[in-house]
Amino acid sequence: MNENDLYIEYLLEMGAMTPEQEKLARQQSYVDSLRQSAITAPQGRMVGNTYVAPSWAQYAAQLGNAYMARSGQKKLDDAYKEQSATDQDAVNRIRAEIARRRGKTLPSQAPVATGVVKRPFGIEDEQPY
């Protein structure tokens, strides 16, 4: 278990992260590890006094990791957008319910200005809007 996994576990147990967010964070950690392995170049080895070059399969695995990281990141980006939209919808519903219970209107539903501007000392001016 690496440091990132411990941090995710901590946030989940403290209630700062929902299970859906935890799933996305773990998938992001996996994609990051794939990306890191795709960046690391294959290295040859010394066997006795002979240098053995990297196999073509190591290069193919590197390309496969890069592809998997890229496609995984695209899926994660879509999931993050969907999660963000879901969270925003929930916040808007909660705000509307609170406003309804208080008998107030939300700022997006505020009444339109009437055209009367109140100034200091009780002077009212008609202003076209």
TIRO-205306 format. One record per atom (N, C-alpha, C, CB): z, x, y; residue in three letters. Coordinates in steps of 0.1 Angstrom, whole numbers, plus 5000, padded with zeros to 4 digits. Glycine has a CB too. Layout:
# TIRO-205306
ZXYala...
END
This chain:
# TIRO-205306
500050094988met500050005000met500050095012met501249905000met499050075021asn498950165033asn499750105044asn497450185036asn499750175056glu500450135067glu499949995073glu500350235078glu498649975072asn498049855077asn498549735069asn496549855077asn498649745056asp499149645047asp500549605050asp498949685032asp501349715052leu502749685055leu502949605068leu503549825057leu502149645078tyr502149575091tyr501749425089tyr501249635101tyr500749395081ile500249265078ile501449185071ile499049265070ile502049245061glu503149185055glu504249145064glu503649275043glu504549235073tyr505649215083tyr505349095092tyr505849345092tyr504049095097leu503748985106leu503748845099leu502349005112leu503348845086leu503248725078leu504748675076leu502548755065leu505648765072glu507048725070glu507748685082glu507748835063glu507348735094met508048705106met507448575112met507948815116met506448525106gly505848395111gly504848415122gly506948305115gly504548535125ala503548565136ala502148555132ala503848705142ala501948535119met500548535113met500448415103met500148665107met499448335104thr499248235094thr498648295082thr498348115100thr498648225070pro498048275058pro496448295060pro498248185047pro495848215068glu494448235071glu494148365079glu493848115079glu495048385089gln494948515096gln495248635087gln495848515108gln496148615078glu496448725069glu495248765060glu497748695060glu494648655055lys493448675047lys492348755055lys492848545042lys492148705067leu491148775075leu491548925078leu490848695088leu492748945081ala493249085084ala493049175071ala494749085088ala493349115060arg493149195047arg491649225045arg493849125035arg490849125047gln489449155046gln488949255056gln488649015047gln489449245068gln489049345078gln489449485074gln489649315092gln490649495068ser491149625063ser490149675052ser492549615057ser489749595043tyr488849625032tyr487449675038tyr488649505022tyr486949595048val485649635054val485849775061val485249525064val486949795067asp487149925074asp487150035064asp488449925082asp487850015052ser487850125042ser486450145037ser488750085031ser485650045035leu484250055031leu483450135041leu483549925028leu483650105054arg482950175064arg483250315065arg483250105078arg484550345063gln485050485063gln484450565051gln486550495062gln484350505040ser483750575028ser482250595030ser484050495015ser481650505038ala480250515040ala479950625050ala479650385045ala480850655059ile480750755069ile480950895063ile481650735080ile481850905053thr482151035047thr481051085038thr483451025039thr480451195041ala479351255034ala479751305020ala478651365042ala478951285010pro479251344997pro479251494998pro478151294987pro480151554991gln480251704991gln480051754977gln481651744996gln479451874977gly479251944964gly480552014960gly478152044965gly480552064948arg481752134943arg481452264937arg482552044933arg482352354937met482252484930met482752464916met482952594938met481952494906val482352494892val482252644888val481552394883val483352714887gly483352854884gly482752924896gly482552884871gly481652994893asn480953064904asn479652994908asn480653204900asn479452874903thr478252794906thr478552674915thr477652754892thr477752654925tyr477852544933tyr477052424927tyr477352574948tyr477652314926val477052194921val476852094932val477852124909val475552064936ala475251974947ala475651834943ala473751984950ala475851754954pro476151614951pro475051544944pro476451534965pro475451444936ser474451374928ser473751264937ser475151304916ser472551224933trp471851124940trp472650994940trp470451104935trp473450974929ala474250854928ala475350844939ala474850844914ala475850964943gln476850964953gln476250914967gln477451104955gln474950954969tyr474250904981tyr473950754980tyr472950984983tyr473550714968ala473350574967ala474650484969ala472750544952ala475750544964ala477050474966ala477350464980ala478150544958ala477050574988gln477350575002gln476550475009gln477050715008gln475250455006leu474350355012leu474850215008leu472950375007leu475350194996gly475850064991gly477050034999gly476150064976gly477950125001asn479150105009asn478850065023asn480150225009asn477850125029ala477450095043ala476949955044ala476450205048ala476149915034tyr475549785034tyr476649675032tyr474549775022tyr477549705023met478649605020met479549595032met479449655008met479849705039ala480649705051ala479949625062ala480949845056ala478649645064arg477949565074arg477849415071arg476549625076arg477549385059ser477549235056ser478849175056ser476849215042ser479849255052gly481249195052gly481749175066gly482249295045gly481349265075gln481749255089gln481049135096gln481349375097gln479849105092lys479148985097lys479848855093lys477648985093lys480248855080lys480948735075lys482348725082lys481148745060lys482948835084leu484248825091leu484148785105leu484948965090leu483148825112asp482948785126asp482748635126asp481648855132asp481948585117asp481748435117asp483048365114asp480748395106asp483848425105ala485148355101ala486148365113ala485748425089ala486048475121tyr486948485132tyr486548385143tyr486848635138tyr485248365145lys484748265154lys485248125150lys483248265156lys485048095138glu485547965133glu487047945134glu485147945118glu487748045131gln489248045132gln489648025147gln489848165127gln488948095156ser489248085170ser488947945175ser488448185178ser487847885171ala487447745175ala488447645170ala486047715170ala488947665157thr489947575151thr491247585159thr490147615136thr491647705162asp492947725170asp492847665183asp493247875171asp491647675190gln491547625203gln491547465203gln490247675210gln490947415192asp490947265191asp492347215189asp490047225179asp493147295181ala494547255179ala495347255191ala495147345168ala495147365199val495847375212val495447265221val495547515219val494147225222asn493747115231asn494346985226asn492247105231asn494446965213arg495046835208arg496546825212arg494846825193arg497246945211ile498646945214ile498846925229ile499247075210ile498046985237arg498146965252arg497846815256arg497147055259arg496846755249ala496546615252ala497646525248ala495246575245ala498246555237glu499346475232glu500546485241glu499746515217glu500846605246ile502046625255ile501746555268ile502246775257ile500546565273ala500146495285ala500246345284ala498746545290ala499746295272arg499846155270arg501246105270arg499146115257arg502146175263arg503546135263arg504246145276arg504346225253arg503846235285arg504446245298arg503746155308arg504346395303arg502646095304gly501946005313gly501146075324gly502845905319gly500846195321lys500046275331lys498646295326lys500746415333lys497746345335thr496446375331thr496346525330thr495346315341thr495446575322leu495146715321leu494346765332leu494446745307leu494446895335pro493646945347pro492146915345pro493847095348pro491646915333ser490246885332ser489946735335ser489746915318ser490946645335gln490846505337gln491446465351gln491446425326gln491646565359ala492346545372ala491446445381ala492546675380ala492046365389pro491246275397pro490446355408pro492146165404pro489346295412val488546355422val489146345436val487046295422val488946445444ala489546445458ala489046325466ala489146575465ala489946265474thr489546145481thr488846175495thr490746065484thr488946295500gly488346325512gly489346335524gly487246225515gly490646295521val491646305532val492446435530val492546175532val492446515540val493146635540val494446625548val492346755545val495646655542lys496846645549lys497146775555lys498046595539lys497446775567arg497846895574arg499246895579arg496846925586arg499747005583pro501147005588pro501346905599pro501547145592pro502546865600phe503046775611phe502446635609phe502646825624phe501946595597gly501546455594gly500146425599gly502546365600gly499346525603ile498046495608ile497046485597ile497546605619ile496346375596glu495346365585glu493946365591glu495546225577glu493046435585asp491646445589asp490746405578asp491346595593asp489746325582glu488646295572glu487746405570glu487946165577glu487546455558gln486646565556gln485646515545gln487446685550gln484346535548pro483346495537pro483446605526pro481946485544pro483346555514tyr483346645503tyr482046645496tyr484446615493tyr
END
